[in-house]
Amino acid sequence: MTDLKAELLANLRGHRAVMLGKLDGLSEYDRRRPLTPTGTNLLGLVKHLAGVEYGYFGESFGRPPLERPSWFRDDPYTEIGMWATLDEPSDYITGVYRQACAHADATIADLELDSQGHVAHWAEGRQETTLGVLVVGMVGETAQHAGHADIVRELIDGRVDADPPVTAGSTFWHDWRSRVQQVADRFRPPGPDSAPTGSQSSTSAR
């Protein structure tokens, strides 16, 4: 019989490793610089996940961290949780993340999936939950942000996780992108900045 807790934890650990791996080989600047209009940046994603790990698997079960991260506030909505400030170097942020993950792993090991937890900042009526719900949520949260990190890293230096490893500037990806663009162009609406091809049905675009 499959050990559900072990499967969830293995999945979570895999996504955590991907997240940290996106920082490898980058300068402090590249780890911090925002690459989307909403400011998404690699170090900020790691910082955010550290806070969520400590929140879900620490405070929710009366197991706060031994050393509170520098950005924690009594009200989590007042924290600077998506980017690193001048006095928060990369080594500090990644160190906190690793500590938060170890803390979370200990909570997951010590408790059952149906153990009762309490998330204080959730909406009234939803604050009572279980370890299992929070582990599933953390797997999803980490996977989502690891996907964000994939895109941000590609924008920085073209690194793409593939087998065999390639960069976004390679001939393979250049040709791939060209094919995707050619199909997209068949649906480009007419306008002053587009070719007058008009929109096409999905059948005629095959």
N, C-alpha and C positions, 0 to 999 in steps of 0.2 A: 504494500500500500504506500502511496506517495505521502511523504511527510510535507504537508502544506507549508508549515512554518519554514522548514529548511529551503523549500523551493522559492518562497517569497524572498527570504533573506539572500539567497544566491543571486536572484534576479536584481535585487536592490544593490548588492555589492558590485555587480557587473556594471550597472549604470553609474555608480559612484566612480568606478575606475575610469570609465569613459570621460566623465566630467573633469576629473583631475588631469587626465592625459591631454586634454585640449590646451592646457597651459604649458606643456613641455616645449622647451626651446624658444619661448617667446620672451621678449624684453618686458620690463615693468610697464613701459608705455603701452605696448601692444596688449598686455593683459588687462589694462584699464580703459583703453579708449573705446568710446561708444561707437557702434557700427550700425545702429538703426535710428530712425527718427525718435524712438522712445528711450534711447540711451542704453540699449542692451550691450553689456560688456562681459567678458569672460570672468574676471575676478569678482564682479558683482554677483554673477550667477552662483559661484561657489559660496560666497558670503551668505547669500539668501538661503541656500540649501543647508548650510551649517545651522542657521537660526531655526529652520523648520525641523531639522533632526532633533535639536535640543528641546524645542517646544513640544513636539509630538511624543518623544520617547523619554523626556526628562520631566518637564513641568506637568505634563498631563497625567503622570503617575506618581507625583510627589517625589520625584528623583531629580532635583535640579543639579546642574553642573557644579563641580567643586570650585571651578573658577569661572565666573560669569564673563562672557565675551564683552569686549569694550563697548559695543554698540547696543547692547541690550538695555531696554527701558521697561518700566512697569507696564506701560501701554505699548504693545508691539507695533501699533500703527504709527507711533511717533519715531520709530527707529529709522536710521539710514541703513537699509538692508539690501539695496540693489547696486551699490557702488562703494568702492573703498575710498576712505578719506585719506588725507595726506599722512596722517599718523598711523595708518594701518598698512604696513608692507605686505607683499605677497606671502612671505613666509609665515606671517602671523595669521593671515586669513586661511591659508591652506592647513596650517597647524590646528587652528580651531575646528576646521571641517573634519580633519582626521580624528580629533578628540571627540567631536560630536558623534561621528559615526561609531566609534568604539563604545561610547556611552549608550548609544541606541542599540547596538548589538547586545550589550549586557542586559538591557531592559527586555529585549525580545527573547533572549535566552532564559531569563528568570521568570517570565510571565507566560500565561497561556493566551492563545489568540482571543478567547472570550473574556479575558480580564478587563474589568471596567476602568475606563479613563475619563478624563474631564478636560475639554479644551475651552478655556475661559473666554477666549476672544471670538468663539463661534456665536452665531445668532442664538438668542434665547429659545429654548426648546430643542436645540440640536447639540448642546454642549456635552451631553453624556454620550459616550461612545465606547468602543472596545479596542484592544490592541490590534486585532485583526483588521478592523476598518482603517486604522491609522497606518498599518504596514502597507496595505494595498494603496492607500492614498500617497504614501511616501514613494512607493515604486513608480506610480504614475507621475508624481511631481518631478522626481529625479530624471525619469526618461524624457519628459517634456523638455526640461532645461538642457539635458544632454543633446537633444535635437537642436535647440537654439544654439548651443555651443558649436555643433557641427557647422552650422551656417556661418556663425561669426568667425570661426577659425578659417574657413574657406575664404572669407572676404579679406582676412588679414594676409595670408601667405599662400592661399591656394591648396592647403593641405586637405586631402580627402581620404577618409578611411575606406580603403578598397583592397581587394585581393586580385592581382598584386597591387602594392601601394603605387599611387600615381598622384600627380598634382593637377589642380584644376586647369593649369595652363598647358597641359599635355595635348598632343594631337588627338588622342582618344576622346577627351572631354570636349575639346573644341568641336570635333565632328559631331559628337552627341548633342551638344547644345545647338548646333546649326540645324540638326534634324528637328529638334523640339521647336525651334523658332520658326522653321518653315511651315510646320503644321499650325502653330499659333497664328501665323500671318494670314492663313486662310480665313480666320475668324475676326481679323482686325476690322473694326468699324471704319467706314469712310470718314475722312476728315482732311484738313489741310496738311497734317503731318504724317499721313499714312498713304499707302498705295491704294488706288481706287479699286480694290478687289471686291469690296462688299463682304457681307457675312455669308457663310455657307452652312448648309446643314451638316450634321455629323456624318451622314451617309456619303455625301458628295465629297467630303474632305478626306476620305480614306485613300 
